[in-house]
Amino acid sequence: MTLTDPQVASVGLSEQEARTKGIDLMVSKLPLSYVPRALAARETRGFIKLIADRRMNRLVGAHILGTEAGEMIQEPTLAITHGIKVDDLAAAFHPYLTLAEGIKLAAQTFTKDVKKLQGRSGLKTWIFSILTNRAKTRGRRDKRSVPFSVLSGLDPEDEPAVHRSRFTSSGGWAPPPERWDEDTPERLLLGSETRALIDHAIAELPAGQRAVITLRDIEGLDLAEICNILEISGTNQRVLLHRARAKIRSALEQHLHRP
């Protein structure tokens, strides 16, 4: 393994070495852009290349370029060492949304077009179908909607996003939020002290709020991805995100000495 960025990991024979030995080869090369976990992580640089003996139907080499190549090469190493057949590797169970699943998909491409994995028009369509089916299942269970009266149990720390003292009896702001100075927020937000304050405020959030705001506002994932990863409903995700953002804003307001 070579600790570059991305990593490079190899085991067994290269394609040229296998041809020199007179082996009747099958070669599979799967770009990481076809691996669901790599798509979710937005890190699709690299590929998985498997080299197999066609007559024996067994791997003789594997070469991986990717951010976690050193971890991913373990399974091909075991397959070569113990003579596991390519068909068995392609049929083995691999947890969904893991990089290890890429080894299974690469093994399947020996006999299938990479754009038609799982018998669908493309891997992205396959992923979308999985998410759609999961959404339908969750929708039937949740009956697709919930009254606001049940939202109080969604957050372990169930409190108003903004304290009631900030409002008048008629429901208006008292006083309304003020704009920060034109240059002061940018100057302060670029400072290490304020960045440290935000990091600390996020770390102090309840686990659910911390996970949602990290995935949404730091990692940039969309609603469907967050719901799928955390296995929560869209309503739950929006409530947690709103409360997390409100707490971060409150911490910033105190830091900037604003009401």
N, C-alpha and C positions, 0 to 999 in steps of 0.2 A: 504494500500500500504506500502511496505517495501523498503526503499531507500538503497538497496544493489546494487552491480554491477555484473550482471544486476539486474534491479528492479523486484520485485515480487508484483503483484496486483491481488486481488480476490474480487468477489462479488457473493452473493447467496450461494447455498449449495455446499458442496464438494461431490465427488462421493459417499463416504461412508455415509455421512449424508442423501443423497437422497435415497440410498438403505435402510437405516434404516427406512425411512418414507414410504417404500413400493412403491416408484415411479418406474414405468417401464421406465428404462433409455435408452437414446442414448448418446454415448460419442464420441466426436471428438477431436483428438489431432493432431495439425498441427505444425511440426517443422518450425522455422523461416527460415530455409534453403529453404523452398518452397515459401517464400514471396519475390516477385521481389525487393521491396525497400530494404529489408534486404540484399539481394544479391548484389545490387548496392552499398550499404554502407559498404559491407564486414563486417557486424556485424550480424552473423546468430546464435549467442548463444541464446537458449531459445525455447519456444513453446507457442502455444495458445491452451488451452483446454476448450471446451464448453460441458456443461452437459444439456441435454434436456429431457423433459417429452414426451415419445413417443406418448402417447394417446392425450395429449393436443397440441403436436407439438410446444412447447414453451420452451425457455431457463429457467432453474432453477438455473444455476450456471456458472461461468466463471472464469478461472484462467490463468494468463499470466505471463510468465517469459521472460523478454527482456529489452533492454536498455530504451525503451519508454513505458514500461508496464503501468505506471500511466496515460499516455495519452490514450492508446489503450483501457483501461478498461471502458472508458466512454460509448461507444456504447453498449456493453453488459449490462451495468447498466440500460440504457434507455430501452433496449429490455426486460429485466426482469421486470422493474417497470411498463411498459405499456403493457405487454403481447403480444409483437410482435412475430409473428409466425416465426419459423426457416426458412420456405420457403421464407417468405418475406425478411428476413435478408440476405439469400443467393442470392436473386434476386435484392437487392437494388443496386443502382449505387454507386460505390466507385471510386474515382479518381485513375488512374493508377500510379504506382510508389509511393505509399504512404503506410505507415505501416497500416493505417486503412483498406486497401484492404485485409490485412491478416484476419480480422474478417469475411469478405465475403467468403474468400477461406476456412476458418475453418468451416463455416456453410455449405458450399457445400460438405465438406467431410463426412457429415452425410449420404449422398446418393451416393457419388462418391469416387473412389479410388484416393488417394492423388497424385499418379503418373500419373493419367490420367485426370487431371483437364482440363476443356475446350475441352475434347474429343481428346486430343493429347497424344503422347507417354510420355510426361513429361513436367513439368513446364518450365524447361530450353528450351525445344524445342518450347514451346508456346511463351516464351519471344523472342527467336530467330526469330520466324515467324513474330511476331509483328514488330521487328526491320527491318526485311527484307522487309515487306510490306511498312513500312514508307520510307525506303531507295529507293524502286522502285518509290513511289509517288514523292519523292523529285527529283529523277533522271529524271523522265519525265518532271517535271517542269523546272529543270535546264538544261535539254538536256544533262545531264551526263558529260559535260565539258564546260569550259569557257576559252576564250582567256586571256592571261596575261594582255592585255590592260585594262581589266575591274577590275583588282585587286586593283586599286588605291582607290576604294570606299569602300573597306572592313574594313578599320581601320579609326576611327575618327581622329587619329593623323598619317596621312600618310606621313612618312618620311623614308629615307634609313635606313636599320638596322645598317649599319656601315657608318660613314661619308665619303664622297667622298675624303676628304683630306688624307685618309689612303691608297689611291691607286695612282699608276702612270698613266700617260696618256695611256699606253699600257694595263692597266687593272691589273697589278701586285701589290703586296703589297709594300708600301713605308713608313716605313720599315715593314717587316713581324711581326706578333705577336710573342712576345718572351715567352719562357717558364718561369713560375715562379720558384723560387728556390725550390729544392727538398723538403725541410722541412718547408719552410716559409708558403706556402699556407695552409697546413694541420694545422699548429700551429695557424695561424690567423683565419682560418675558424671555428676552435673549440672555439675561443674566443667569449665572449658575445658581444663585440663591433661589430664584423663582422656579427654575427647572427642578431643583431639589425639593421645593415645597410641593410641586405638582406630583412628583414621584412619591413623596411621603403620603400625600392625600389619597392617591390611588391605592397605595399599599394598605392604608387604614380602612378602605371600603370593605363591606361584607363580601364574602367570596363570590356570590353571584353577580353583584354589581361590578366587582373588580374584573371578573372574567369577561363580562359583556363590553365594558368600556375599553378594555385592552384590545379585544378582537375587533371592535368597531372603529374606535378613534385612533388607535395606535397601529394595529395591523392592517386596517382598511378593508376588512371583510364585509360583505353585504349581509342583509337580513337572513336570506336563505342559508348561507354558509354558517352563520352563527347559530341559528336554530338547529341545524343539522349536527354541528360539532358538540353543542351543549345539551342537545336533546330537550329543548324547551319550546314552548309555543311562541308565535310572533307577538302575542299580547304580553306575555311574560317578559320577553326580551325588551319590548318598548318601555315597560314600566321600570325595569332594572336600569336601563340606559338613561332614562329621564332622571331617575333619582341619583344615579352616579354623577351625571353631569351637574346636577344642582348642587351636590356636595362639593365638587371641585370648584364650581363658580363661587360658592360661599367662602371656601378657603382662600381663593384669590382676592375676593372683595375685602376680607379681613387683612390680607397681606398688603393690599393697596390702600388701606385705610379709608374704604368707601362704605357707606351704609348699605 
